[in-house]
């Protein structure tokens, strides 16, 4: 649990919090990020889950991080200025929880949670939320990554890496994807970063970047698996800060 809570704070470094504007396009630029929610559910329990919001092309993805670890949210949509997503809590089989939230100024949101069970029970509650701070990390660095895929498509991205004790976490921010890395390993001058994403047509792709660090440069190869096909391509990363 602690590992995932630390990981999601990465978004705050790559997506700046700005004041809420009326235009929907402005709202869409702000919602990608890590949000700590505060709520008291109808059963009287106070909860402070974290919701991590990412982007793949024009669609949004989200993870609800509660006591049982991260759960992928379903049907994540931005409806005008209202972000909606649903989960089926692991600890409560047969129940669907829907969260609806709106931005309320800089780095804050308010919303309503709704639940409905297969037994006919239902209810709702209010919640508030704010962006997580990255000030507690021991070290922060950003890297500009460039590579050309086997289909000759050129990509550039920014990878932000933070350290907390002896653990490292990363966030990948490119033209079409803004997502957390599944795992980051640093062993001497060797670094490995694993990422899962989707193509524009919805196919799942797993990527593993393996490289050697020399000064402010990383060079290596990225291995991929796409619907049973596998391969690799070279990449280069240079430290930006």
C-alpha positions in Angstrom: 0.0 0.0 0.0 2.7 2.5 1.0 4.5 1.8 -2.3 1.5 2.8 -4.4 0.7 5.9 -2.3 4.3 7.1 -2.9 4.1 6.3 -6.5 1.0 8.4 -7.2 2.5 11.6 -5.9 4.7 11.7 -9.1 1.9 13.3 -11.1 2.1 16.5 -9.1 5.5 17.2 -10.6 4.5 16.8 -14.2 1.1 18.3 -14.3 1.0 21.8 -12.7 -2.0 22.8 -10.7 -3.7 25.9 -12.1 -6.9 27.8 -11.3 -10.2 26.4 -12.5 -11.5 27.9 -15.7 -14.9 27.5 -17.2 -13.8 26.1 -20.5 -13.9 22.2 -20.6 -10.5 22.1 -22.3 -8.9 23.8 -19.4 -10.5 21.3 -17.0 -9.2 18.4 -19.0 -5.6 19.7 -18.6 -6.0 19.8 -14.8 -7.6 16.5 -13.9 -4.6 14.3 -14.7 -2.9 13.9 -11.3 -2.9 12.3 -7.9 -5.7 13.3 -5.5 -6.2 12.5 -1.8 -9.8 12.3 -1.0 -11.5 12.8 2.4 -14.9 11.3 3.1 -17.2 9.8 5.7 -19.2 7.0 4.1 -22.8 6.1 5.1 -21.5 3.3 7.4 -19.9 6.1 9.5 -16.3 5.2 8.5 -13.9 8.0 7.7 -11.8 7.2 4.7 -8.9 9.0 2.9 -8.3 7.1 -0.3 -6.2 8.3 -3.2 -7.3 8.4 -6.8 -4.7 8.5 -9.5 -5.8 9.8 -12.8 -3.9 9.2 -16.0 -4.5 9.6 -19.8 -4.2 7.5 -22.9 -4.9 9.4 -26.1 -8.2 11.2 -25.5 -9.4 8.8 -22.9 -8.9 8.9 -19.1 -7.9 6.1 -16.8 -8.0 6.0 -13.0 -7.0 3.9 -10.0 -8.6 4.0 -6.6 -6.0 3.3 -3.9 -7.6 2.2 -0.7 -6.8 -0.2 2.2 -6.6 -3.2 -0.2 -4.2 -1.5 -2.7 -5.0 -0.1 -6.1 -8.2 -0.9 -8.0 -8.7 0.1 -11.6 -11.8 2.2 -12.0 -14.3 1.5 -14.8 -16.1 3.8 -17.2 -13.9 6.8 -16.5 -15.3 9.8 -18.3 -15.1 13.6 -18.3 -18.7 15.0 -18.8 -18.3 18.7 -19.3 -16.6 19.6 -16.0 -17.6 16.5 -14.2 -15.2 13.5 -13.9 -17.0 10.2 -13.3 -15.6 6.7 -12.5 -16.8 3.5 -10.8 -15.2 0.7 -8.8 -16.4 -2.6 -7.4 -14.7 -2.7 -3.9 -12.8 -5.9 -3.2 -14.0 -6.0 0.4 -17.6 -5.6 -0.6 -18.6 -8.0 -3.4 -21.8 -7.2 -5.2 -21.4 -3.4 -4.7 -20.6 -0.7 -7.2 -19.3 2.7 -6.0 -19.4 5.7 -8.4 -17.4 8.8 -7.7 -18.3 12.1 -9.3 -16.0 15.1 -8.8 -15.5 18.7 -10.0 -12.5 21.0 -9.6 -12.9 23.7 -7.0 -10.0 26.2 -7.6 -6.3 25.4 -7.5 -5.5 21.8 -6.6 -8.9 21.1 -5.0 -12.0 19.2 -5.8 -15.4 18.3 -4.4 -17.8 15.6 -5.3 -20.4 13.0 -4.4 -19.9 9.2 -3.9 -22.8 6.9 -4.7 -23.1 3.1 -3.9 -25.6 0.5 -5.1 -25.6 -3.2 -4.3 -27.0 -6.2 -6.0 -29.4 -6.5 -3.0 -31.0 -3.2 -3.7 -29.2 -1.1 -1.1 -28.1 2.4 -2.2 -26.8 5.7 -0.7 -24.6 8.7 -1.3 -22.1 11.0 0.5 -20.0 14.0 -0.1 -16.2 14.2 -0.3 -13.4 16.7 -0.9 -10.0 16.2 -2.3 -6.6 17.9 -2.9 -3.5 17.2 -4.9 -0.7 15.4 -3.1 2.5 17.2 -2.3 5.9 15.9 -3.6 7.9 17.9 -1.1 8.6 14.9 1.1 10.7 13.0 -1.4 14.5 12.8 -0.9 15.4 13.3 -4.6 13.6 14.4 -7.8 15.0 14.2 -11.4 13.5 14.5 -14.8 14.7 12.8 -18.0 14.0 13.5 -21.7 13.5 10.1 -23.5 13.6 9.6 -27.2 13.1 6.4 -29.3 11.9 5.2 -32.7 9.6 2.1 -32.7 9.9 -0.8 -35.2 7.2 0.8 -37.3 9.4 3.9 -37.6 7.3 6.1 -35.4 9.3 8.7 -33.5 8.5 9.3 -29.8 9.7 11.7 -27.1 8.6 11.8 -23.5 9.5 13.0 -20.1 10.2 10.5 -17.3 10.1 11.9 -13.7 11.9 9.9 -11.1 11.7 10.4 -7.3 13.5 8.6 -4.5 12.2 7.9 -1.0 14.8 6.0 1.1 16.1 3.2 -1.1 12.9 3.1 -3.3 12.5 4.7 -6.7 9.2 5.6 -8.5 8.6 7.1 -12.0 5.9 8.8 -14.1 5.9 8.6 -17.9 4.5 11.7 -19.7 4.4 11.6 -23.5 2.3 12.9 -26.3 -0.4 10.3 -26.0 0.2 8.8 -22.5 0.6 10.1 -19.0 1.0 7.1 -16.7 2.9 5.7 -13.7 5.6 3.1 -14.2 4.7 -0.3 -12.9 8.2 -0.7 -11.5 11.6 1.0 -11.3 14.8 -0.7 -10.4 18.2 1.0 -10.1 21.3 -1.2 -9.5 24.5 0.7 -9.8 24.7 2.2 -13.3 21.9 0.0 -14.6 18.2 1.1 -14.6 15.0 -0.8 -15.5 11.6 0.8 -16.0 8.4 -1.2 -16.7 5.3 0.4 -18.2 1.9 -0.9 -19.3 -0.3 1.1 -21.8 -2.7 0.8 -24.6 -2.5 1.6 -28.3 -5.0 3.9 -29.9 -7.2 0.9 -31.0 -7.2 -0.5 -27.4 -4.5 -3.2 -27.6 -2.4 -3.7 -24.5 1.3 -3.2 -24.7 3.9 -3.9 -22.1 7.3 -2.1 -22.2 10.5 -2.7 -20.3 13.2 -0.1 -20.7 16.7 -1.3 -19.7 19.7 1.0 -19.9 23.1 2.0 -18.5 23.7 5.4 -16.9 26.8 7.4 -17.9 26.8 10.8 -16.3 23.6 12.5 -17.3 22.7 10.1 -20.1 21.0 6.7 -20.2 21.3 4.4 -23.3 19.8 1.0 -23.8 17.0 -1.0 -25.3 13.2 -1.2 -24.7 11.6 -4.6 -25.0 7.9 -4.8 -25.9 5.1 -7.3 -26.0 2.0 -6.4 -28.1 -0.8 -9.0 -28.5 1.7 -11.8 -28.5 4.3 -10.1 -30.7 7.6 -9.2 -29.1 10.7 -7.2 -30.0 12.9 -4.4 -29.0 14.3 -1.0 -30.1 17.0 1.4 -28.8 16.3 4.4 -26.7 18.3 7.4 -25.2 17.5 9.5 -22.2 19.2 12.7 -21.1 18.7 14.3 -17.7 16.8 17.6 -17.8 16.9 18.5 -14.1 
